[in-house]
Amino acid sequence: MDQKFDTNVNTQRPFWAFGGGAVIGTLGGLIGLGGAEFRLPLLIGVFRFAALEAVILNKAMSLVVVASALPFRAATVPFSAIASNWPIIVNLLAGSLLGAWFGASWAVKMKQALLYRIIAGLLVVIAAVLLFGHDASTSSSPFLSGIPLAVAGVAAGFAIGVVASLLGVAGGELLIPTLVLLFGTDIKLAGSLSLAVSLPTMLVGFTRYSRDGSFSVISRNKGFLLTMAAGSLVGTFIGGLLLGIVPSALLLPMLAAILVLSAVKVWQHR
């Protein structure tokens, strides 16, 4: 399906792609994420991609951002600390890999109108998690242990994998609260563990999407994808520098409001 862009966006597409990516990356960097939740509404609302094609492009750019973020964080959280928590990673991956495959399979078979509605609903869920779950800054003892914890980890991983595939995101906004609240990990360690879970989860979803005809949107828009991904990386770096300057009491409600407004726009999209 060919995309129809607004005239101003179409004539200056590289500029808007880089600029939009930079703004989204900055928003994500301010909360320690890649910003894919904000990028998806931009792809649909401004650049006029169909829902499934926007999800696939978003996932491709999210892969670039996540793959870059893991080594960037190594100075704060060394790879040895991530490796020592391999049971948690494996526990979540046992569910998220399956969830990513199923989520992508459902998305490619879904009618566009329904996919728009589901995307809108999930954006509202992400906004709620952003408000009430993101600011958990201290670790605690896990609520569960043994087999119940393992089962809960697989179930949580599956749900996160589905959401990540349907939105084309890394899922960090859901993974980090899960790691802190369910497994009792430190918030900084949770950020790196979430990336370790996100990367293989996204690759599975990406592989499933590659079997659908809509995947050709990547080859048709390769320059756009690389330009916007570069903007996202620059924005993520800027957002990281600004982290701590903008108070969370102001930042989180503002970003949640942006997601809710985006959800309304996506819901109304035709």
C-alpha positions in Angstrom: 0.0 0.0 0.0 1.4 3.4 -1.0 1.6 6.1 1.6 0.1 9.5 1.1 2.0 12.2 3.0 1.1 15.8 3.8 2.6 18.1 1.2 5.1 19.8 3.6 6.2 16.5 5.1 6.6 14.9 1.6 8.7 17.6 0.1 11.1 17.8 3.1 10.8 14.2 4.2 14.5 13.7 5.4 14.2 16.8 7.5 10.9 15.8 9.1 12.1 12.2 9.6 15.3 13.2 11.4 13.5 16.0 13.4 10.6 13.8 14.4 13.0 11.0 15.4 15.0 13.5 17.5 12.0 14.8 19.3 10.7 11.3 20.0 14.1 10.1 21.1 14.4 13.1 23.5 11.0 12.3 25.1 12.1 8.7 25.5 15.6 9.6 26.8 14.0 11.8 29.5 12.5 8.6 31.0 15.3 6.3 30.1 13.5 4.6 27.2 13.8 4.6 23.4 10.6 6.5 22.7 9.0 4.0 20.4 5.6 4.5 22.1 5.7 8.1 21.0 7.2 7.3 17.5 4.3 5.0 16.5 1.5 7.7 16.6 3.9 10.0 14.6 4.3 7.4 11.9 0.6 6.9 11.7 -0.7 10.5 12.2 2.0 12.6 10.5 3.7 10.3 8.0 0.4 8.5 7.1 1.7 4.9 7.2 -1.0 2.2 7.5 -1.2 0.7 11.0 0.7 -2.5 10.3 3.4 -0.8 8.2 3.9 1.8 11.0 4.3 -1.0 13.5 6.9 -2.8 11.3 8.9 0.4 10.8 8.6 1.3 14.5 10.0 -2.2 15.4 12.9 -1.8 13.0 13.9 1.6 14.5 13.4 0.2 18.0 15.8 -2.6 17.3 18.5 0.0 16.3 17.9 2.1 19.5 17.8 -1.0 21.8 20.9 -2.5 20.3 22.7 0.8 20.8 21.4 1.4 24.4 22.8 -1.8 25.9 26.5 -1.0 25.4 25.8 2.6 26.3 24.6 1.5 29.7 27.6 -0.8 30.3 29.5 1.9 32.2 26.7 2.1 34.7 25.6 -1.5 34.7 28.4 -3.9 33.6 27.6 -6.9 31.4 28.7 -9.1 34.3 25.8 -7.8 36.4 23.4 -8.6 33.6 24.9 -12.1 33.1 24.6 -12.9 36.8 20.9 -12.4 36.6 20.4 -14.8 33.7 17.6 -16.8 35.5 15.4 -13.7 35.5 16.2 -13.1 31.8 15.4 -16.7 30.8 12.2 -16.7 32.9 10.8 -13.6 31.1 12.1 -14.7 27.7 10.3 -18.0 28.1 7.0 -16.0 27.8 8.1 -13.0 25.8 9.5 -14.9 22.8 6.2 -16.8 22.4 4.2 -13.6 23.0 6.1 -11.8 20.4 5.5 -14.5 17.8 1.7 -14.7 18.6 1.4 -10.9 18.7 3.0 -10.4 15.3 0.9 -13.3 13.9 -2.3 -11.7 15.2 -1.3 -8.2 13.9 -0.7 -9.4 10.3 -4.1 -11.2 10.2 -6.0 -8.3 11.8 -8.2 -5.8 9.9 -6.6 -2.4 9.9 -9.5 -0.7 11.6 -9.3 -3.2 14.5 -5.5 -2.8 14.7 -5.9 1.0 15.0 -8.3 0.5 17.9 -6.0 -2.0 19.7 -3.0 0.3 19.2 -5.0 3.2 20.7 -6.0 1.1 23.7 -2.5 -0.1 24.4 -1.2 3.5 24.2 -3.6 4.4 27.0 -2.3 1.4 29.0 1.3 2.6 28.5 0.3 6.0 29.6 -1.2 4.6 32.9 2.0 2.5 33.5 4.1 5.6 32.8 2.1 7.5 35.5 1.8 4.9 38.2 4.5 2.3 37.6 7.6 4.0 36.1 8.7 5.9 39.2 9.3 2.8 41.3 12.8 3.8 42.3 13.7 1.3 45.0 14.1 -2.5 44.9 12.2 -4.8 47.2 11.8 -8.4 48.0 9.9 -10.4 45.4 6.3 -11.1 46.3 6.6 -14.7 45.0 9.3 -17.3 45.0 10.0 -20.7 43.4 7.5 -22.1 40.9 4.8 -19.4 41.5 7.4 -16.7 40.6 8.5 -18.6 37.5 4.9 -19.0 36.3 4.2 -15.3 36.9 7.4 -14.4 35.1 6.4 -16.5 32.0 2.9 -15.0 32.0 4.1 -11.4 32.4 6.7 -12.0 29.7 4.1 -13.4 27.3 1.8 -10.4 27.8 4.7 -8.0 27.3 5.8 -9.8 24.2 2.4 -9.5 22.7 2.2 -5.8 23.4 5.8 -5.2 22.1 4.9 -6.9 18.8 1.5 -5.1 18.4 3.1 -1.7 18.9 6.5 -2.4 17.5 8.2 -1.3 20.7 10.9 -2.7 23.0 8.5 -3.0 25.9 10.7 -1.4 28.5 7.9 0.6 29.9 6.3 -2.6 31.0 9.4 -4.7 31.6 11.0 -2.3 34.1 8.1 -2.2 36.5 7.8 -6.0 36.2 11.4 -6.5 37.0 11.3 -4.1 40.0 7.9 -5.2 41.4 7.9 -9.0 40.5 11.6 -9.8 40.9 12.7 -7.1 43.3 15.6 -5.8 41.1 17.2 -2.4 41.5 15.8 0.2 39.0 19.2 0.7 37.2 19.8 -3.0 36.9 16.1 -3.4 35.7 16.8 -0.9 32.9 19.6 -3.1 31.5 17.9 -6.4 32.1 14.8 -5.1 30.2 17.1 -4.4 27.2 18.5 -7.9 27.4 15.0 -9.3 27.3 13.7 -6.8 24.7 16.4 -7.5 22.0 15.7 -11.2 21.4 11.9 -10.6 21.9 11.9 -7.9 19.2 14.0 -10.1 16.9 11.4 -12.9 17.1 8.5 -10.4 16.4 10.6 -8.9 13.5 11.2 -12.4 12.1 7.5 -13.1 12.1 6.7 -9.8 10.4 9.2 -10.6 7.7 6.9 -13.3 6.4 4.2 -10.9 5.6 3.9 -8.8 2.5 3.7 -5.6 4.5 7.4 -6.1 5.4 8.3 -4.6 2.1 7.6 -1.2 3.7 11.2 -1.4 5.0 12.9 -1.8 1.6 10.6 0.9 0.1 11.4 3.4 2.9 15.0 2.4 3.8 16.3 6.0 3.7 13.4 7.3 5.8 14.0 4.5 8.3 17.7 5.2 8.7 17.2 8.9 8.9 14.5 8.7 11.6 16.5 6.1 13.5 19.5 8.4 13.5 17.3 11.2 14.8 16.0 8.9 17.5 19.6 8.1 18.6 20.5 11.7 18.8 17.3 12.6 20.7 17.9 9.7 23.1 21.3 11.1 23.9 19.9 14.6 24.4 17.2 13.3 26.6 19.7 11.4 28.7 21.6 14.7 29.2 18.4 16.5 30.2 17.5 13.6 32.6 17.1 15.0 36.1 16.7 18.6 35.0 12.9 18.2 34.3 11.2 17.1 37.5 9.3 13.8 37.3 6.2 15.4 38.9 5.9 17.5 35.7 7.5 15.2 33.1 5.5 11.9 33.6 2.0 13.5 33.6 3.0 15.5 30.5 4.3 12.4 28.6 1.2 10.4 29.7 -1.0 13.2 28.4 0.8 13.1 25.0 0.2 9.3 24.8 -3.5 9.7 25.6 -3.9 12.4 23.0 -2.1 10.2 20.5 -4.3 7.3 21.4 -7.4 9.5 20.6 -5.9 10.4 17.2 -5.1 6.8 16.3 -8.5 5.7 17.4 -10.1 8.2 15.1 -7.7 7.4 12.2 -9.2 6.1 8.9 
